[in-house]
Amino acid sequence: MKGDPLVRLDHCIGTSESPSAEVLDFVIEKWVGEFLTLAPLSLVEIRTLGGVGNESNNLPSGNTKCLFFADMIVSYDGSTVKSEDKLSISKEVHDIISEAKKIPDLKTDFSGTHCQPDDSVDTLPTGDVIFGSKENYEFVKVVKKRIDPENRFCFHPFAHLM
């Protein structure tokens, strides 16, 4: 994918069990949305981990906790999209994420790696959710501060937590 600049908005959803009809309807009707016509470089990936998702040897967070998950990677060449269309795309993506959070048993942006710098604080997963526990999160913050005291790596997906 190339663009000058390349604009991306990444988000994910998932379920720890087989997806319900409500989740599948949401994926079909909303997740694969009309905004894709305005953002022609976009991808929607829908996957399952099958038996691996049922093993108990999982990482504390991320896709390994989900039997079913879908990524929405909205992407376009920023030089070819009008500013009102950029705002429209961003608003639609945020509306879809807000709607996803209302569906029972549907996890949204559970790993934090799909969070965007412009996501509002109330839509972001917390550090203890992303890293599996409060203790893990506190440990990561201590290590980050020790290794990167000047916060040079501030564009990492977890930067808002650090």
C-alpha positions, 0 to 999 in steps of 0.5 A: 500500500502506497500513498503520499501520505498514506493514511491508515485507521486500524481497528479490530473486533473479536469474540472468545467463542464462536460469533453470534448471529448479531456479531456476524450481522454487524460484521457484514452490515457495518464492519465491511462498510461503504466508507471503503469506496472513499478509502480504496486501499482499505482491507477487512480481514476476518479470521479464526484461530480454530483449535488454537483459540481453545488452548489454555496457553495464551498470551494475556491479551491480543488475538490469541484470546479470540476464537474469531476476529476481524481487522478493519484497516482503512487506508487511502492516499491522503493526497487524493482524498478531499478534506471533507471526505477524510473527516467523513471517513474518520467519523464513520470509522469512529461511529462503527467502533462505538457501535461495536462496543455496544454488542455483548461479548464482542471485544473491540480493539482488545490488544491496543495495537489497533488504537489510533492517536486520535481515538478518544480516551473513553474508547481506548482499552486500559493498560491492565486489559492490554497487558493482562493485569495491573502488575504487568502494565506497571512493569511495562511502564517502568521498563519503558521509562528506563529504556526510553526516558525521553519518549522517543518512541512515542508513536508506538500503538501503546504510546497513549498508555505510557 
